[in-house]
Amino acid sequence: MSDSLHPSPPRRRRAAKLVAVVVAFIAIGIGAVFGMRLETDPTLVDSPLIGQPAPDVVLPELEGPEEVSLAALRGRIVVVNFWASWCVACREEHAALLAAAKQYRDAEVTVVGIDYQDGTASAAAFLDELGRGGDNYLYASDVGSRAALEFGLFGVPETFVLDRSGTVVAKITGPSTYPLLAGALDAVLAGQRPESRTDVGVQPAPGAPLVGSS
């Protein structure tokens, strides 16, 4: 049989080297693509609400006879936090929300905690255990999940930051931390728009489908 059908060892080695070079270039290219992606924060996420006026929801107070209106809070920076007593991550973030409300009270920041698909007694027990905020921390009950639908809620916790004009400027999906909240509020106070983030997933209501999307 002809030797042309069986390349000599030197030819086979050259062919192997050529394949190795091609594979190396492909690997470098893929690495460069992933490297460029990893230079950006992989937790950043967009929301169609950002840059839009916040939904003009009016909700009953969780533990009182009054109502909580987002429109009535224009002129203040507002942190809208969706939470529930059955939400594990909501327990994790509660102290951070209380601390942010206290720290930024004099900067005219108001936190609105919207209790989602929960019982009033269970929500009150949650606050009895973990604490309530001061006079700039309002609690509302999302009867019929109206606010959740308006905000396109995935689950809880989710947090939206509104500037003084009532425009949504940031969204945090998953449990907020104090540094994350403080960074967002500092940016708004400086006239900047903070970037939205997703740190971890949210928890839908037990046995309930997702309310919306973002």
C-alpha positions as CSV (number, residue, x, y, z in Angstrom):
1,M,0.0,0.0,0.0
2,S,1.3,3.5,-0.8
3,D,3.0,5.5,1.9
4,S,0.8,8.5,0.9
5,L,-2.1,6.9,2.8
6,H,0.0,6.8,6.0
7,P,1.6,10.1,6.8
8,S,5.1,9.9,8.2
9,P,5.6,10.6,11.9
10,P,7.1,14.1,11.2
11,R,4.0,15.0,9.1
12,R,1.7,13.7,11.8
13,R,3.5,15.8,14.4
14,R,3.2,18.9,12.3
15,A,-0.5,18.2,11.8
16,A,-0.9,17.8,15.6
17,K,0.9,21.0,16.2
18,L,-1.3,22.9,13.8
19,V,-4.4,21.5,15.5
20,A,-3.0,22.5,18.9
21,V,-2.4,26.1,17.6
22,V,-5.9,26.4,16.3
23,V,-7.4,25.1,19.5
24,A,-5.3,27.5,21.5
25,F,-6.5,30.5,19.4
26,I,-10.1,29.4,19.9
27,A,-9.6,29.1,23.6
28,I,-8.0,32.5,23.8
29,G,-10.9,34.0,21.9
30,I,-13.5,32.4,24.1
31,G,-11.5,33.5,27.2
32,A,-11.4,37.0,25.9
33,V,-15.2,37.1,25.4
34,F,-15.8,35.7,28.9
35,G,-13.2,38.1,30.3
36,M,-15.0,41.1,28.9
37,R,-18.3,39.8,30.3
38,L,-16.8,39.2,33.7
39,E,-15.5,42.8,33.9
40,T,-19.1,43.9,34.3
41,D,-21.2,43.1,37.3
42,P,-23.0,39.8,36.4
43,T,-25.8,40.8,38.9
44,L,-26.9,43.9,37.1
45,V,-30.5,43.6,35.7
46,D,-32.8,46.0,33.9
47,S,-36.5,46.6,34.6
48,P,-39.0,48.3,32.2
49,L,-40.1,50.4,35.2
50,I,-36.7,52.2,35.5
51,G,-37.0,55.7,34.2
52,Q,-40.8,55.5,34.3
53,P,-43.1,57.1,36.9
54,A,-43.9,54.7,39.7
55,P,-47.4,53.2,39.7
56,D,-49.7,55.5,41.5
57,V,-50.9,53.0,44.1
58,V,-53.0,53.8,47.2
59,L,-53.0,51.0,49.8
60,P,-54.5,50.6,53.3
61,E,-52.1,50.9,56.2
62,L,-51.1,47.5,57.5
63,E,-52.0,48.4,61.1
64,G,-54.0,51.5,61.0
65,P,-57.1,53.2,59.4
66,E,-55.2,55.5,57.0
67,E,-54.0,54.9,53.5
68,V,-50.5,55.0,52.0
69,S,-50.2,56.8,48.7
70,L,-47.0,56.9,46.7
71,A,-48.2,60.0,44.9
72,A,-48.5,61.8,48.2
73,L,-44.8,61.1,48.9
74,R,-43.5,62.9,45.9
75,G,-40.8,65.4,46.9
76,R,-39.2,62.7,49.0
77,I,-37.0,59.8,48.0
78,V,-39.0,56.6,48.5
79,V,-37.8,53.0,49.0
80,V,-40.7,50.6,48.1
81,N,-40.0,47.2,49.6
82,F,-42.3,44.2,49.0
83,W,-42.1,41.7,51.8
84,A,-44.0,39.0,53.6
85,S,-43.8,37.2,57.0
86,W,-43.4,33.8,55.2
87,C,-40.5,35.1,53.2
88,V,-37.1,33.8,54.5
89,A,-35.0,36.4,52.7
90,C,-37.3,39.2,54.1
91,R,-36.1,38.3,57.6
92,E,-32.5,38.6,56.4
93,E,-32.9,42.1,54.9
94,H,-35.2,43.6,57.6
95,A,-32.4,45.0,59.8
96,A,-30.8,46.7,56.7
97,L,-34.1,48.4,55.8
98,L,-34.6,49.6,59.4
99,A,-31.0,51.0,59.5
100,A,-31.4,52.7,56.1
101,A,-34.6,54.3,57.1
102,K,-33.0,55.6,60.4
103,Q,-29.8,56.8,58.8
104,Y,-31.5,58.7,55.9
105,R,-34.4,60.1,57.8
106,D,-33.0,63.6,57.8
107,A,-32.4,63.3,54.0
108,E,-36.1,63.0,53.5
109,V,-36.1,59.3,52.7
110,T,-39.2,57.3,53.3
111,V,-39.5,53.5,53.3
112,V,-42.8,51.9,52.3
113,G,-43.0,48.3,53.3
114,I,-45.8,46.6,51.2
115,D,-46.9,43.3,52.7
116,Y,-47.6,40.9,49.9
117,Q,-50.0,37.9,50.0
118,D,-49.9,37.7,53.8
119,G,-52.2,37.8,56.8
120,T,-52.3,41.0,58.9
121,A,-51.7,39.0,62.1
122,S,-48.7,37.2,60.7
123,A,-47.3,40.4,59.4
124,A,-47.8,42.2,62.7
125,A,-46.1,39.2,64.5
126,F,-43.1,39.5,62.1
127,L,-42.8,43.2,63.0
128,D,-43.2,42.5,66.7
129,E,-40.3,40.1,66.5
130,L,-37.9,42.0,64.2
131,G,-38.9,45.6,64.9
132,R,-40.7,48.5,63.2
133,G,-39.2,51.6,61.7
134,G,-39.7,55.2,62.8
135,D,-42.1,57.8,61.4
136,N,-40.5,57.6,58.0
137,Y,-41.2,53.9,57.6
138,L,-44.7,53.2,56.5
139,Y,-46.4,49.8,56.3
140,A,-49.1,49.0,53.8
141,S,-51.1,45.9,52.9
142,D,-51.3,44.9,49.3
143,V,-54.9,43.8,49.2
144,G,-55.7,41.8,46.0
145,S,-52.0,42.1,45.0
146,R,-52.8,45.3,43.1
147,A,-49.4,46.9,43.8
148,A,-47.6,43.7,43.0
149,L,-49.3,43.6,39.6
150,E,-48.6,47.3,39.0
151,F,-44.9,46.8,39.8
152,G,-44.6,43.5,37.9
153,L,-43.5,41.6,40.9
154,F,-41.7,38.3,40.6
155,G,-41.8,37.5,44.3
156,V,-40.4,38.8,47.5
157,P,-38.3,40.5,48.5
158,E,-38.1,43.1,45.8
159,T,-37.2,46.8,46.4
160,F,-37.6,49.8,44.2
161,V,-36.0,53.2,44.7
162,L,-38.0,56.3,43.6
163,D,-36.5,59.8,43.2
164,R,-38.2,62.9,44.4
165,S,-40.3,63.2,41.2
166,G,-41.7,59.7,41.8
167,T,-39.6,58.1,39.0
168,V,-38.3,54.6,39.5
169,V,-34.5,54.8,39.4
170,A,-33.4,51.4,40.8
171,K,-34.5,48.0,41.6
172,I,-33.1,45.3,43.9
173,T,-34.3,41.8,43.5
174,G,-33.6,39.6,46.5
175,P,-32.6,40.6,50.0
176,S,-31.2,44.2,50.3
177,T,-28.1,44.9,52.3
178,Y,-27.3,48.2,54.0
179,P,-24.3,48.9,51.7
180,L,-26.5,48.3,48.7
181,L,-29.3,50.5,49.9
182,A,-26.9,53.2,51.1
183,G,-25.2,53.2,47.7
184,A,-28.4,53.6,45.8
185,L,-29.7,56.4,48.1
186,D,-26.4,58.2,48.0
187,A,-26.5,58.1,44.2
188,V,-30.0,59.5,44.1
189,L,-29.1,62.3,46.7
190,A,-26.2,63.2,44.4
191,G,-28.5,63.5,41.4
192,Q,-27.3,60.3,39.8
193,R,-29.1,57.2,38.7
194,P,-28.0,54.0,40.6
195,E,-27.6,50.8,38.7
196,S,-30.1,48.0,39.4
197,R,-29.0,44.7,40.8
198,T,-30.1,41.2,41.4
199,D,-28.2,39.4,44.2
200,V,-30.3,36.3,44.6
201,G,-33.7,35.0,43.7
202,V,-37.0,35.9,45.2
203,Q,-39.6,33.8,46.9
204,P,-43.1,33.6,45.3
205,A,-46.1,33.2,47.5
206,P,-46.7,29.6,48.7
207,G,-48.6,27.7,46.0
208,A,-49.0,30.9,43.9
209,P,-47.7,31.5,40.4
210,L,-45.5,34.4,39.7
211,V,-47.5,37.6,39.7
212,G,-45.7,39.3,36.8
213,S,-42.3,39.8,35.2
214,S,-39.7,42.6,35.2
